[in-house]
Amino acid sequence: MSKEELGKDMLGYPKQVFFILGNEFCERFSFYGMRAVLSKYLKDDLKFSEDTSTSIFHAFGFLAYFTPIFGAILADNYIGKFKTIFYVSIIYVFGHLIKTIGATPVPFSAQVAMSFVGLILIAIGTGGIKPCVASFGGDQFTLPEQQNHLEKFFYIFYLSINVGSFFGTLLTPKFRKDVYCFGKESCYPLAFGFPALLMAVALILFLLGKPFYKSVEPQGNILLKVLKVYSRGISQRFKSSKTKVSHWLDRSKDKFDHQLVEESKILLKIFALYLPLPVFWTLFDQQGSRWVFQGNKMNGWSDIIGEVKPDQMSTINPFLIVILIPLFNFAVYPVLNKLNILTKPLHRMFLGGMLAALAFVASAVLQQTIKSYNSPFYEDSHGNYYVMNASPCKTSTYFMQHDIEVIENGTSAVHSMEPGMLNINIKDAQLPCLSTLSIEDSFDIKVGEFSVFLLHGSPDQLYLTKILEDTQLKRGHAKTMVIGDQSSQIVIKQLKDANTISLNLTQKLDNGLFASEFTALAKGKYSITQDEKEFGAFEVKEINSIVHIYIESQSERIEVFEEHGFVNVHIFWQVPQYVILTVGEILFSVTGLEFSYSQAPTSMKAVVQAAWLVTNALGNVLVIIVSGVHAFNRVTELIFFSILMAICMIIFLGLGYYLGFMSKKVPEANEPVEKETETSSL
């Protein structure tokens, strides 16, 4: 055994990195778990419209991907990586705690304020530690003796990111929907609280390794030096414009080192190449906003695995990443290299961007399919109202926002409207009711809410009672409520297999009515009994419907109202767009970061990482702008993003040729990276 091999063997693997890996897993679970349910929380609990929820979601994304610049400066210039991770993680934990408390039944204004404060602190926290954790883990290795161990560490580190993301995105929506708390059919305090707990565990794990860590003193942040070079070059360009130089940055050589200026030139070319890239992240990050809202309109019920939540669908991405990256590296790319196909990294990135555009075409086709169902609950910027006539009368109903509508007894009418006051005028009752009967009332209809009204009474007296406002319509089953004119016990029995459900009419409504809690019924035939007295049978005809059963004890009759509430397109039709986008991410993101690192001078690699994160931040800004101007309907918006992505990829290829990057090939394993030989006037 050689001395070098003996040295490697004696050093072994630095055990302290397992604290860092555990920290990264918990932090990523915490971040992606909270982020998975964020867009639905903004819409369902904070009552923002889809467009506003999307804008807030992506504003959070912008902040999370822009603050790493400041985290890197803090770590490299002032307090070092360990203290930066520690102090910023405390901010991170407090952000989660405030966010969790804000999701509990506090006053609405406090809920909104605490939610925003929590989000800002979380964004600062995740952004502040983002540039530090991986490099701090790398600092624990002794080079070159532990080079092989270091390479394995970064692979395991990347794996821990995606495994944490997968489980966070899978489990947190279950906490949101499958657990009821504070009288709601959801539990956002748990959905936010568990990620908060995981972030606290991440901080504890990180601190447990403190006695064993190797800390590198701050060396100074190269980003600040580069910015000073650019600033000097620009200012001198205007002051001494008559002086001839081959590159405008050469004017900064009077104050800065020659090598720093030359390396800044190379970096500038990489920055120019990055200009079209934010649009990829514009598309990619909409997995957590637009695609979640799209899935929310679809049928997520499966007889095998139960309900698939729309915010769980993005688990496809980290799951496939873990599988496909090794597959591409060890199988796909070697075969393509032998065939001399996609050997240039910019070609791979171009294809990845085009696949992202294709994913949005698939999403637009699916959105058009959803829209073609003409569901009354499709318009997310509107409120919905539903009037059921359980009275013995046929009446004429005047809606201020719509024309006159005749509602027969035993039938219903459903509409959507822009948020505001709904005026209902019911009159012209026909026999056996008195023709003079009339009701006039006004109700506040809010965005995203489903308001239900019941017309009931006798031939000489009619009432209009508001039943509920609800945004949490359960998918995959018929969501069923029983309403009666007396407090009682209800038993619903499925005729096929004799399963029974017991309900209590204890929720007191106006005009002498009582209501049960909602229950979920499968498609089929049922009998219904009130206080051991059978009232007959009814049938649930559709899944994803809303069923109201009205029992009138004195006349011993029931009325059943069933409204199909959701588009019956299965959520698994979203799988193709997620798969296409994930393959695009591997070709675009992984290749792009590796290529940029290979082209950047050694001292500038941290700056390249910061610039890459900024492209992600800017991509989120574009979503905010487009969703804010309301220029398109949802289908057109998806097509717009697809076309924009394709145009940007064509520009990207053009920049690659102009800047001299197209001659570069992807280095094979153990192949040295080519040095920069060409310059441009950029």
C-alpha positions in Angstrom: 0.0 0.0 0.0 1.4 3.4 -1.0 1.8 6.3 1.4 -1.0 8.2 -0.4 -3.4 5.2 -0.1 -2.4 4.6 3.5 -3.2 8.3 4.3 -6.6 8.0 2.7 -7.4 4.8 4.6 -6.2 6.3 8.0 -8.3 9.4 7.5 -11.5 7.5 7.0 -14.9 9.1 6.5 -15.6 12.3 8.5 -18.5 11.2 10.7 -19.6 14.8 11.4 -21.0 15.1 7.9 -23.9 12.8 9.0 -25.2 15.6 11.2 -25.1 17.9 8.1 -26.9 15.3 6.0 -29.6 14.8 8.7 -29.9 18.6 8.9 -30.4 18.9 5.1 -33.0 16.1 5.0 -35.1 17.7 7.8 -34.7 21.3 6.3 -35.8 20.2 2.9 -38.7 18.3 4.3 -39.6 21.4 6.2 -39.4 23.7 3.3 -41.0 21.6 0.6 -43.7 20.3 3.0 -44.8 23.8 3.9 -44.5 25.0 0.3 -46.6 22.1 -1.0 -49.7 23.3 0.9 -49.0 27.0 0.7 -50.9 27.9 -2.5 -54.1 26.1 -1.3 -53.7 27.8 2.2 -53.6 31.2 0.6 -56.8 30.5 -1.4 -58.8 28.4 1.0 -58.0 29.9 4.4 -56.8 33.5 3.6 -59.5 33.8 0.8 -57.2 35.2 -1.9 -58.2 34.5 -5.5 -56.2 32.1 -7.6 -54.2 34.9 -9.3 -53.4 36.6 -6.0 -52.5 33.3 -4.4 -50.2 32.6 -7.3 -48.5 36.0 -7.1 -47.9 35.6 -3.3 -46.6 32.0 -3.8 -44.1 33.2 -6.4 -43.1 36.3 -4.4 -42.1 33.9 -1.6 -40.2 31.9 -4.2 -38.4 35.1 -5.4 -37.3 36.0 -1.9 -36.2 32.4 -1.1 -33.9 32.4 -4.2 -32.6 35.9 -4.0 -31.6 36.0 -0.3 -28.8 33.4 -0.8 -26.6 36.2 -2.2 -26.8 37.9 1.2 -26.2 34.6 3.0 -23.1 34.0 1.0 -21.8 37.5 1.7 -22.5 37.1 5.4 -20.7 33.8 5.6 -17.7 34.6 3.4 -17.1 38.2 4.6 -18.1 38.3 8.2 -19.1 35.4 10.5 -18.3 32.2 8.6 -20.5 29.3 7.5 -21.2 27.7 10.9 -22.5 30.9 12.6 -24.5 31.9 9.5 -26.2 28.5 9.3 -26.9 28.6 13.1 -28.2 32.2 13.4 -30.2 32.1 10.2 -31.7 28.7 11.1 -33.1 30.3 14.3 -34.9 32.9 12.1 -36.1 30.0 10.0 -37.6 28.1 13.0 -39.3 31.3 14.2 -40.8 31.8 10.8 -42.3 28.4 10.8 -43.7 28.9 14.3 -45.3 32.2 13.4 -46.7 30.7 10.3 -48.2 27.8 12.3 -49.8 30.0 14.9 -51.2 32.2 12.1 -53.0 29.1 10.8 -54.9 28.6 14.1 -58.3 30.3 14.8 -56.9 33.8 15.5 -58.6 37.0 14.2 -58.5 37.1 10.4 -56.3 40.2 10.2 -53.8 38.6 12.6 -53.9 35.4 10.6 -53.0 37.3 7.4 -50.3 39.3 9.1 -48.7 36.4 10.9 -48.8 34.3 7.7 -46.9 37.0 5.7 -44.4 37.6 8.5 -43.8 33.8 8.8 -43.3 33.5 5.0 -40.8 36.3 4.9 -38.8 34.8 7.8 -38.9 31.4 6.2 -37.7 32.8 2.9 -34.8 34.6 4.7 -34.0 31.4 6.6 -33.9 29.0 3.6 -32.2 31.5 1.4 -29.6 32.4 4.0 -28.4 28.9 4.6 -28.8 27.7 1.0 -25.3 28.7 -0.2 -23.6 27.5 3.1 -24.7 24.0 4.0 -23.2 22.1 1.1 -20.0 24.0 1.1 -19.7 23.7 4.9 -20.1 19.9 4.5 -17.3 20.0 1.9 -15.1 21.8 4.4 -15.1 18.7 6.6 -13.0 16.8 4.1 -9.2 16.9 3.8 -8.2 17.2 0.2 -6.8 15.6 -1.9 -6.7 12.6 0.5 -10.5 12.4 0.8 -11.5 13.4 -2.7 -13.4 10.2 -3.3 -15.3 10.6 0.0 -16.1 14.2 -1.0 -17.6 13.1 -4.3 -19.8 10.5 -2.5 -20.8 13.2 0.1 -22.2 15.5 -2.6 -24.1 12.6 -4.2 -25.6 11.7 -0.8 -26.3 15.3 -0.1 -28.2 15.8 -3.3 -30.1 12.5 -2.5 -31.0 13.8 0.9 -32.5 17.0 -0.7 -34.7 15.0 -3.0 -35.8 12.4 -0.4 -36.6 15.2 2.0 -38.6 17.0 -0.7 -40.4 13.8 -1.7 -41.6 12.9 1.9 -42.4 16.5 2.7 -44.6 16.9 -0.4 -46.2 13.5 0.1 -47.1 13.8 3.8 -47.9 17.4 4.5 -50.9 17.5 2.2 -52.2 14.4 4.1 -51.9 16.4 7.4 -53.7 19.3 5.7 -56.7 17.2 4.4 -57.0 13.9 6.3 -56.9 15.5 9.8 -59.7 17.7 11.0 -59.0 20.4 13.7 -60.6 23.5 15.1 -63.9 22.5 13.5 -62.6 22.5 10.0 -62.4 19.7 7.4 -58.7 20.5 7.2 -55.8 21.1 9.5 -53.3 23.7 8.3 -51.9 24.2 11.8 -50.7 20.6 11.6 -49.6 20.9 8.0 -47.4 23.9 9.0 -46.6 22.7 12.5 -45.0 19.4 11.5 -42.5 21.2 9.1 -41.8 23.6 11.9 -40.9 20.7 14.2 -38.7 19.2 11.4 -36.8 22.5 11.1 -36.3 22.6 14.9 -34.9 19.0 14.6 -32.7 20.2 11.7 -31.2 22.9 13.9 -30.6 20.5 16.8 -28.9 17.9 14.6 -26.6 20.7 13.2 -25.7 21.8 16.8 -25.0 18.3 17.9 -22.1 18.1 15.4 -20.5 21.3 16.6 -17.7 19.7 18.7 -16.6 17.8 15.6 -16.8 20.4 12.8 -13.9 21.9 11.0 -14.6 25.6 10.4 -12.9 27.6 7.8 -12.4 31.3 8.6 -14.1 33.8 6.3 -12.0 34.4 3.2 -13.8 37.3 1.7 -16.7 37.2 -0.8 -15.5 37.1 -4.4 -19.0 38.4 -5.6 -18.3 41.8 -4.0 -14.9 42.0 -5.7 -16.4 41.1 -9.1 -19.2 43.8 -8.7 -16.5 46.3 -7.8 -14.6 45.4 -11.0 -17.8 45.9 -13.1 -18.5 49.2 -11.3 -15.0 50.4 -12.0 -15.1 49.4 -15.6 -18.5 51.2 -16.2 -17.4 54.4 -14.4 -14.1 54.6 -16.2 -15.8 53.9 -19.5 -17.6 57.3 -19.2 -14.7 59.1 -17.7 -12.1 58.0 -20.3 -14.2 57.1 -23.3 -11.4 58.2 -25.7 -8.9 55.6 -24.5 -8.8 52.6 -26.8 -9.0 49.2 -25.0 -9.8 45.8 -26.3 -12.5 45.3 -23.6 -14.3 47.9 -21.5 -13.4 46.0 -18.3 -9.7 46.6 -19.1 -10.2 50.1 -17.8 -10.5 48.6 -14.3 -7.0 47.2 -14.4 -5.7 50.5 -12.9 -7.2 49.5 -9.6 -7.7 45.7 -9.7 -5.5 42.6 -10.3 -5.1 41.6 -13.9 -6.2 38.0 -13.3 -9.3 39.2 -11.4 -10.3 41.4 -14.4 -9.7 38.6 -16.9 -11.8 36.2 -14.9 -14.5 38.8 -14.5 -14.7 38.9 -18.4 -15.3 35.2 -18.5 -17.9 35.5 -15.8 -19.7 38.3 -17.8 -20.1 35.9 -20.8 -21.7 33.4 -18.5 -24.0 36.1 -17.1 -25.0 37.0 -20.7 -25.7 33.3 -21.5 -28.0 33.3 -18.4 -30.2 36.1 -19.7 -33.0 33.9 -21.3 -32.8 31.2 -18.5 -35.2 32.7 -15.9 -38.2 31.7 -18.1 -37.4 28.0 -17.4 -37.9 28.6 -13.7 -41.1 30.6 -14.5 -42.5 27.3 -15.9 -40.9 25.0 -13.4 -42.0 26.6 -10.2 -45.7 26.7 -11.3 -45.8 23.1 -10.3 -46.6 24.5 -6.8 -49.2 27.1 -7.9 -51.0 26.8 -11.3 -50.7 23.1 -11.5 -52.0 22.6 -7.9 -55.0 24.7 -8.7 -55.5 22.8 -11.9 -55.5 19.5 -10.0 -57.9 20.9 -7.5 -60.6 20.9 -10.1 -60.0 17.2 -11.0 -61.1 13.9 -9.6 -58.3 12.6 -7.3 -60.1 9.5 -6.1 -58.6 6.0 -6.6 -60.2 2.8 -5.3 -56.7 1.4 -4.7 -54.9 4.2 -2.9 -57.7 6.5 -1.8 -57.7 10.2 -2.5 -54.7 11.8 -4.2 -54.4 15.5 -3.2 -53.5 18.0 -5.9 -50.6 19.3 -3.8 -49.2 15.7 -3.6 -48.8 15.4 -7.4 -45.5 17.3 -7.3 -43.9 14.4 -5.4 -43.5 12.9 -8.9 -40.6 15.4 -9.5 -38.2 14.4 -6.6 -39.2 10.7 -7.0 -38.2 10.7 -10.7 -35.1 12.9 -10.0 -33.6 10.3 -7.7 -34.2 7.5 -10.3 -33.5 9.4 -13.5 -30.2 11.2 -12.7 -28.2 8.0 -12.2 -30.0 6.5 -15.2 -29.0 9.5 -17.4 -25.5 9.6 -16.1 -24.7 5.9 -16.4 -26.9 4.8 -19.3 -28.6 7.5 -21.4 -25.7 9.9 -21.8 -23.0 7.3 -22.6 -25.2 5.9 -25.3 -25.9 9.3 -26.7 -22.2 10.1 -26.6 -21.3 7.0 -28.7 -24.0 8.0 -31.2 -22.6 11.6 -31.2 -26.0 13.0 -30.2 -26.5 15.7 -27.6 -22.8 15.8 -26.8 -22.8 19.6 -26.3 -24.3 20.8 -23.0 -26.0 23.8 -24.6 -27.9 21.4 -26.9 -29.0 19.4 -23.8 -30.1 22.6 -22.1 -32.0 23.6 -25.3 -33.8 20.3 -25.4 -34.6 20.6 -21.7 -36.2 24.0 -22.2 -38.2 22.7 -25.1 -39.5 19.8 -23.0 -40.6 22.4 -20.4 -42.5 24.2 -23.2 -44.0 20.8 -24.2 -45.1 20.1 -20.6 -47.0 23.4 -20.6 -48.7 22.5 -23.9 -49.8 19.3 -22.3 -51.1 21.3 -19.3 -53.0 23.6 -21.6 -54.7 20.7 -23.4 -55.7 19.3 -20.0 -56.9 22.7 -18.9 -59.1 23.0 -22.0 -60.5 19.6 -21.3 -61.4 20.7 -17.8 -63.0 23.9 -19.1 -65.1 22.0 -21.6 -67.0 20.4 -18.8 -68.6 23.8 -18.1 -68.7 23.0 -14.3 -70.4 25.8 -12.4 -67.5 25.7 -10.0 -64.8 26.2 -12.7 -64.5 30.0 -12.3 -62.0 30.4 -9.5 -62.2 34.2 -9.4 -66.0 34.0 -8.8 -68.2 32.9 -6.0 -70.8 30.2 -6.5 -74.4 29.9 -5.2 -76.9 27.1 -5.2 -80.7 27.5 -4.6 -82.7 24.3 -3.8 -86.5 24.4 -3.8 -87.8 21.9 -1.2 -91.1 23.8 -0.8 -94.4 22.5 -2.3 -94.4 25.5 -4.7 -93.2 26.2 -8.2 -91.8 29.7 -8.0 -90.2 32.4 -10.2 -86.9 33.4 -8.8 -85.2 36.7 -9.8 -81.5 36.9 -9.4 -80.1 40.5 -9.8 -77.1 39.1 -11.7 -79.2 36.8 -14.0 -82.5 36.6 -15.7 -85.7 35.3 -14.2 -85.6 31.5 -13.5 -88.5 29.2 -12.7 -87.5 26.7 -10.1 -89.8 23.7 -9.8 -90.3 22.1 -6.4 -87.7 19.4 -6.0 -85.2 21.1 -8.4 -82.4 23.5 -8.0 -80.5 26.3 -9.7 -76.7 26.9 -9.6 -74.8 30.0 -10.7 -71.4 31.7 -10.4 -70.9 35.4 -10.0 -68.2 38.0 -9.3 -67.8 38.6 -5.5 -70.4 41.0 -4.2 -74.0 41.2 -3.0 -76.5 38.7 -4.4 -80.1 39.9 -4.5 -82.7 37.1 -4.6 -86.4 37.9 -5.2 -88.8 34.9 -5.1 -92.4 35.4 -6.1 -95.2 34.2 -8.4 -95.8 31.0 -6.4 -98.2 28.6 -8.1 -100.8 26.2 -6.6 -101.0 24.7 -4.0 -99.2 27.8 -2.7 -100.7 31.3 -2.4 -99.8 33.4 -5.3 -99.0 36.4 -3.0 -96.1 34.6 -1.3 -92.8 36.3 -1.9 -89.3 36.5 -0.4 -86.7 39.1 -1.0 -83.2 39.0 0.5 -79.5 39.9 -0.1 -76.4 37.8 0.6 -72.7 38.5 0.4 -71.0 36.1 -2.0 -67.3 35.8 -1.6 -64.6 34.6 -4.0 -64.1 30.9 -4.1 -67.0 30.1 -1.8 -69.9 27.8 -2.4 -73.1 29.2 -0.8 -76.2 27.0 -0.5 -79.7 28.2 0.0 -82.8 26.1 0.8 -86.4 27.3 -0.1 -88.8 25.5 2.2 -92.1 25.9 4.1 -95.8 25.3 3.6 -98.4 26.5 1.0 -99.0 29.6 3.1 -95.5 30.4 4.4 -92.1 30.2 2.6 -88.6 30.6 4.0 -85.2 31.0 2.3 -82.4 29.6 4.6 -78.7 29.9 4.0 -77.2 26.4 4.7 -73.4 26.9 4.5 -70.5 28.5 2.8 -67.8 26.0 1.9 -64.6 25.9 -0.2 -63.5 22.4 0.9 -65.6 20.2 -1.3 -64.3 16.6 -0.9 -63.3 15.0 -4.1 -63.9 11.4 -5.0 -67.1 10.9 -3.0 -70.5 12.6 -2.8 -70.3 15.1 0.0 -73.6 14.7 1.8 -75.5 16.8 4.3 -79.0 16.0 5.9 -81.3 18.9 6.8 -84.5 18.6 8.8 -87.2 20.5 10.6 -86.4 18.9 14.0 -83.3 17.8 16.0 -83.0 14.1 15.5 -80.7 11.1 14.7 -80.3 10.0 11.1 -79.2 6.6 9.9 -78.1 6.2 6.3 -77.8 2.6 5.1 -76.2 1.4 1.9 -78.5 -1.1 0.3 -75.8 -3.1 -1.5 -73.7 -4.1 1.5 -75.7 -2.8 4.5 -73.0 -0.4 5.7 -74.6 2.3 7.9 -73.6 5.9 8.8 -75.2 7.7 11.8 -75.6 11.4 11.8 -77.1 13.9 14.3 -79.2 16.9 13.2 -77.8 19.2 15.9 -76.5 22.1 14.0 -79.1 24.8 14.4 -79.9 26.9 11.3 -82.3 29.8 10.8 -86.1 29.3 10.3 -86.4 26.2 12.5 -84.0 24.0 10.6 -81.3 21.6 11.9 -78.4 20.2 9.9 -75.9 17.4 10.2 -72.2 17.5 9.6 -71.1 16.5 6.1 -70.4 12.9 5.4 -68.9 11.2 2.3 -71.0 8.7 0.4 -69.9 6.4 -2.4 -72.0 6.1 -5.6 -75.0 3.8 -5.0 -78.5 3.4 -3.4 -79.3 4.2 0.2 -82.2 4.1 2.7 -82.6 6.9 5.3 -84.2 6.6 8.8 -85.0 9.4 11.2 -85.4 8.4 14.8 -86.0 4.8 13.7 -88.7 5.9 11.3 -87.8 5.1 7.7 -88.3 7.8 5.1 -87.6 5.9 1.9 -84.6 5.5 -0.3 -82.4 7.7 -2.5 -79.5 7.3 -4.9 -76.2 8.9 -5.2 -75.7 9.0 -9.0 -72.3 10.7 -9.3 -69.0 10.8 -7.5 -67.6 14.3 -6.9 -71.1 15.6 -6.3 -72.8 17.6 -3.5 -75.9 16.0 -2.0 -78.4 17.7 0.3 -81.2 15.6 1.8 -84.2 17.6 3.2 -86.5 15.7 5.6 -89.8 17.2 6.5 -91.1 15.3 9.5 -94.8 16.4 9.5 -95.5 15.6 5.9 -93.1 12.5 6.1 -91.4 13.4 2.8 -87.8 13.8 1.7 -86.2 15.8 -1.1 -82.8 14.9 -2.5 -80.7 17.5 -4.3 -77.5 16.3 -6.1 -75.2 18.7 -7.9 -72.2 17.5 -9.8 -69.5 19.8 -8.3 -66.3 18.8 -10.0 -64.9 18.0 -13.4 -64.7 14.2 -13.8 -61.2 14.2 -15.3 -58.8 12.1 -13.2 -55.9 13.9 -11.6 -53.5 11.2 -13.0 -53.8 12.9 -16.4 -51.4 15.4 -14.9 -48.7 12.8 -14.7 -47.4 13.3 -18.3 -46.8 17.0 -17.8 -44.9 16.3 -14.5 -42.8 13.6 -16.2 -42.0 15.8 -19.2 -41.0 18.7 -17.0 -38.8 16.5 -14.8 -36.9 15.2 -17.7 -36.6 18.7 -18.9 -35.2 19.7 -15.5 -32.5 17.0 -15.7 -31.4 18.1 -19.2 -31.6 21.8 -18.4 -30.8 22.4 -14.7 -28.3 19.7 -13.9 -26.4 20.1 -17.2 -26.6 23.9 -17.0 -25.1 24.1 -13.5 -22.3 21.6 -14.3 -21.5 23.4 -17.6 -21.4 26.9 -15.9 -19.1 25.5 -13.2 -16.8 24.0 -15.8 -16.5 27.3 -17.7 -16.1 29.6 -14.6 -12.7 30.2 -13.2 -12.0 28.4 -9.9 -12.3 31.5 -7.8 -15.6 32.4 -9.5 -17.6 29.2 -9.0 -19.4 30.6 -5.9 -20.5 33.6 -8.0 -21.8 31.3 -10.7 -23.9 29.5 -8.1 -25.3 32.8 -6.8 -26.2 33.9 -10.4 -27.9 30.6 -11.1 -30.1 31.1 -8.0 -30.9 34.6 -9.2 -32.2 33.2 -12.5 -34.7 31.2 -10.4 -35.7 34.3 -8.4 -36.3 36.3 -11.6 -38.4 33.5 -13.1 -40.8 33.8 -10.1 -41.1 37.6 -10.8 -42.3 36.9 -14.3 -45.1 34.7 -13.0 -46.1 37.5 -10.6 -46.3 40.0 -13.5 -48.3 37.7 -15.8 -50.8 36.6 -13.1 -51.1 40.2 -11.9 -52.1 41.8 -15.2 -54.9 39.2 -15.9 -54.3 39.4 -19.6 -55.1 35.8 -20.4 -57.6 33.1 -19.5 -55.9 30.0 -17.9 -55.5 28.0 -21.2 -54.1 31.0 -23.1 -51.7 31.8 -20.2 -50.3 28.2 -20.3 -49.8 28.5 -24.1 -48.2 31.9 -23.7 -45.6 30.5 -21.3 -44.9 27.6 -23.6 -44.3 29.9 -26.6 -42.2 32.3 -24.5 -40.0 29.3 -23.3 -39.5 28.2 -26.9 -38.5 31.7 -28.0 -36.1 32.0 -25.1 -34.4 28.7 -25.9 -33.8 29.9 -29.5 -32.3 33.1 -28.2 -30.2 31.0 -25.8 -28.8 28.9 -28.7 -28.0 32.1 -30.6 -26.1 33.5 -27.5 -24.3 30.3 -27.2 -22.9 30.6 -30.8 -22.2 34.3 -30.4 -20.3 33.9 -27.2 -18.3 30.9 -28.4 -19.8 28.3 -26.0 -21.2 26.0 -28.7 -17.8 24.4 -29.3 -17.7 23.0 -25.8 -18.6 19.4 -25.3 -19.7 17.7 -22.1 -16.5 16.3 -20.4 -16.4 12.5 -20.1 -15.6 10.9 -16.8 -11.9 11.7 -15.8 -11.6 14.0 -18.8 -10.0 17.4 -18.1 -12.3 20.4 -18.7 -11.2 22.6 -21.7 -9.9 26.0 -20.8 -11.4 29.2 -22.3 -9.7 30.0 -25.5 -12.0 32.5 -27.1 -13.0 35.9 -26.1 -15.8 38.2 -27.1 -16.3 41.9 -27.0 -19.1 41.5 -24.4 
